[in-house]
Amino acid sequence: MLKKIDIYIIKKFLGTFFFSIFVFSFVIIIFDLSQKIEDFIEKQAPVNAIIFDYYVNFVPYFINLLSPIFIFIAVILFTSKLASNTEIIAILSSGTSYLRLLRPYFISALLLAGLSFALTNYIIPKANVKRLAFEEQYYRSINRNWDRNIHKQIEPGLYIYMESYSVESDIGYKFSMERFVGDSLQSKLLSDFIQWDTTLGKWKIHNYVIRDFKNGKEFLTKGNVIDTTLSIVPFDFKERDNYIETMNLNELNSYIEKKKLQGAENIAQLLIYKYQRLASPFAAFILTLIGVALSSRKVRGGIGAHMGFGMLLSATYILFTQISNNLAIGSGLNPIFAVWIPNISFLLIGIYLFYKAPK
């Protein structure tokens, strides 16, 4: 059962956290609007769309991204105040153990971690659909595909190649398609270009030659135009990197499997994004532990001293996370290991600070 002291600390924790987010939301909107207002005016974005399609969906996305840092700041702010008012000393003097004192903190962290998990994996992806659609229409430049020599496996044993792809006309130039059974090439198609037919929802292959290999013999088939259905559509060549932000966890898993099949080069980056979604909520517990251990001691300088050291640790955590992620992308470090290294390292720091804190 929760006691009065538990409810008191939970209210302080959550109240400080949500108040900090509320204040920071206005700061985010002001800075973001100042950067984008010229684009909004130039492209005649409606005020209603700016407010409800963009900022209503943008602010939760950005806040959730920084929620671990806000949790850390909230813990330091109100715990430092409790320590300055000697309330921590009074609680411990009443016979409450330091470990027992952490219970309401971790209950609050559990609530915020659960909220963060739900937002990150299921709620915000839906909101991002509207946000990104707004950005495409009123802010971002026209998407172009600069890839050359595009190789993809679109089905098991079925490979396609394009020298280039035009997103404006949905045409792939110097197209070829190969079908293998095991290591044996069964057929190969060559064509000048392939174009998407929006009416039929199919690809039209122009000026093609098909080479079929059967029983050690080769059979040639030539033609001007042929319709075909492929398990790939124009959107696969137009999607932006942030398209994955519109996917819930189940959709993201399916998308990663699809990209693995196609032999995409950014698999490590996609896995890092997935594991970050899962690991980020755990940061709430780690940063809460560090925040309490740092700020529960009454020191000269009060909140200022705690905030200074706390912000230094926050910056170190963010820097460590970026370095670890870049190592996974650039040097082949296991993505799940790369994502969890910062959490594990700072958990050890938190445990050390906990045992060093005065009790």
N, C-alpha and C positions, 0 to 999 in steps of 0.2 A: 504494500500500500504506500501511496505517496504521502509524505508528511508535509507540514507547512513549509519547511525549509526547501523541500524539493520543488514544490509549486512556486515558491518565491524565486528560486534560481532559474527554473524553466521559463517563467514569465519574463525575467530579466534578459535571459539569453535570447529567446525568440523575439521579444519586443525590440531589443537593440538590433538584432539581425534585420528584421523587416523594416525598421525605421531607417537604418543605414541604406538599405536597398531603395526605399522610397525616395530618399533625398538624392541618391546617386542617379536614379532614373532620370530626373530632371536635368542633371549635368550631362548625361549621355545624349539626351534628346537635343539639348542646346548645341553641343559640339558637333553632333552628326548633322543637324539641320544647317548649321553654318557652312559645312563643307559641301552639302548637296543641294542647297536651295537654288543655285544657279541652274543646275540640271533640271530640277523640278519645274522652274519657271520656263526654261527653254523648251521643254517637252510637254508643257501645259498639263502637269499632273494635277488632278482634282484634289482639293483640300480634304474632302471626305476620304479619298483613297490614301492620301498621305497619312492621315490619322489612323484609320481603321484597318487598312490593308498592310501598311508598312510599320508604323511605330507601335501599334498594339501588338504586333507579332515580333518586331525587332527587339524591343526592350526585354521581354522575357528570355529571348534567345541569348542576348548579351549578358544579362544578369545571371542566368544559369551557368554560363561559361565561367564567370568569376565567383560563383557562389562559394567555393572552398576558401577563397581569400576573404570574402565577406564574413564567413563563419569565424575565421581566425581573428579578424578585426573585432567582431562583436564580442567574442570571448575575452579578448584583452581589454576592451573598453570597460565592460561592466565588472569584470573580475578585479581589475586594477582599482576601480572605484570602491568595490567591496573591501579590498585590502587597505586602501587609504582610510576608510572609515572604521578600520579594525574589526569589521564584521567577520572576516575569515578567521581571525584570531579567536573571536568569541565563539564561533561555530566549533572550532577544534578544541577549545577549552571546555566545551560542554560534554566532551567525551566522544564526539563524532570523529571517526577516523578519516584520514585524508582520502583513503580509497572510497569510503562511503560518501564523502563529499563529491566525488566524481560522478556518482550515479545520476543525479539530475542533468548533469552536463551531457552524459552519454545518451540519456533518454532524448534530450533535445537534438543531439547530433543524429540519432537514429531517425527521428521524424524528418529532419532536413535531408538526410541521405536518401530516405525513401521517396521524398518529394522530388529530389534531384534525379533519381533513377527514373521515376515515372515521367517527369518532364523531358529528360534527355532522350528516352527511348520510345516514347509513345505520344506525348502531347505536343512538344515543340516541333517534331518533324511535320505534323499536320499544319501547324502555324507557319512553318517555313515555306510551304507550298505557295501561300498567298504572298509572303514576303519576297520570295525569289521571283515570282511572276511580276510583282510590282517593279522590282529592280530591273528585270529584263525589258519592261516596257518604258520605264521613265528614267532609268539611271545608267544602266550598263550599256556599253557599246555592243554593236551587232556581233554575235558570236561567229568566229571563223575557225576553220580547221586547217592548221598549218602542217599536219602530219604528212610525211612522205613514206612511200613503201610500206603500206599498211598490211600487216599479216594478222589474221585471226583464225582461230579454230571455232567454228560456230556450232558444230555438233561433233560427237566422237567420230574421228576419222574423216571429217569434212573440213577442209582448209580453204580459205579464200585469200586473195591478194589483190591490192589496188595500188597503182603507182601514186595516185592522189585522189582526194574526194572534195567536191565542191558542195558546201552546205546551202548555197544560194539556189542552185539548180538541182540538187540531189542527184548528182552524176558522179560515178566512180570511174576513173580512167585507167586503161590498160588492166582490165579485170581478168582474173583467172581463178579457177576453182578446181581443187583436187580431192578425189575420194580414195581413201585407203581402207583396205581390210587387212588388219595387222600391219605388216611392213610392205605389203604388196599394193602398188598403185593400180586401181581399177579403172579410173577414168580421169581425164583432164579436160577442162573447158577453157578456151582462150577467147577473149573478145576485145573489141576496141574500147567499148564503154558500157556501163550498166546504169540504168536510170530508174528511179522510183516512179511508179504510176499511182498517183493519189486516188484515181477513180477505182481501179481494181484492187488497190492495196497490195500490189505485187511489184517485183522487179522486172524490167524489160532489158534483156541482154541483146546488144546490137553487134552485128557482124561477127558471128561466133563460129568457132571450130571446136567440135567435141571429138576427143580421141578416146575410144573405149578399148580396153585390153582384155581379151577373153581367149583362154586356151592357147596362149602364146601368140595370138594374132592381134593386129591393130585394125580397128574400124573407124573410119572418119565420117563425121557428119558436119555439114556446113549449112549456114542459113543467115538470113538478114536480121530477123527479130524473133525472140522466143520469150514467153512469159515464164516466170518461175517464182516460187515461194521459198524464201530463205528465213532462217530463224535469226534474222538481223534486220533492223529497220533504220531509216534515216536518223532517228533520234540517237542511236548508238554513236553516231559520228558528230552530233551536235551538243551532247550533254556537257555541262560545265563540271569542274571539279567539285563545286559545292552542291551538286545535285544529290549527293549522298546525304545531305542534311535534311532532305525531305522524307527519308526512309525510317520507318520504325525498325526495331531490332530484328524482327523476323524478315522483313524485306531486305535489310542490309545483309543478313546472312545469305539469302538467295542471290543477291547481287554479286557478292564476293565469289560464290561458287560459279556463277556465270562468267565472271572475269577470269577466274582460274582456268576454266575450260577454253576461253578465247586466248589464253596466253598473255594477258595484259601485263605490262611492266610495272604497274603501280600497286601490285598486290600487297607489298609490305606496308605501304602508306594506308591502304584500306583496312588492313588488319590492325594497325596502330589506332586508327580512328575508332574501330569497333571496340578494342580493348580499353581505350580511354573512356568510352561510354560506360563500361562496366567498372573500371577502377576509380573513376572520379568520385562517386559517392563515398567510397572508403576514405577519401581524403578528409571528409568531415570529421571522422573519429580521430584521425592522426593529428590534424591541426587543432582540434579541440583539446586533446591531451597536451600538446605543446603549449597552447595558449594558457591553459590553467596552470601548468607547471611554471611558466614564466611570470605570470601576473599575480599569482596568489601571495607573493611575498611583498611586504610593505617596504619600499625602498625610497631613498631620497630621489626626487625627480618625479615620483608617482607615475601617472599614466603616460607622461611624455617619454620617460625612460623605457617603459614596457613597450610602447608603440614603436619607438625607434628600433629596438632590437627585434621586435616582431616583424616590422616591415622589411628589415634586412633578411630575416629568415624566409619571408614570403618571396622576396625577389630571388633568393637563392633557390627556392623550391621551383619557381617558374623556369629559371635558367637551367637548372638540372634536368627538368622535364624536357625542355627543348633540345638540349644536347643529347639526351638519351634517345629521343625520337629520331633525330638526324642520324645518329649512329646506326639505328635499325634500318633506315632507308639507304644510307650510303655504304655501310660496311657489312651488311648481312647479319647484324645482331638480331636474335629472335625477337619479333615484335612484342609478344606477351611479356618477355623478360624486360625489354626496354621500357615498357609502360609501367611495370611494377617496381623497377629499381628505385625511382624517386620515393614512392610510397614506403617501401621497405626501409630505405635509408633514413627517412624522416621518422618512421615509427621507432627505429632504434634510438634516434635522437630524443624523441618524446619520452621513451622509457627511461633513458639516462637522466633527463631533466626531472622526471617524476620522482626518481629515487634521490635526486639531489635537492629537491624542494623541501623547505622546512615544514615539519609536520607537528 
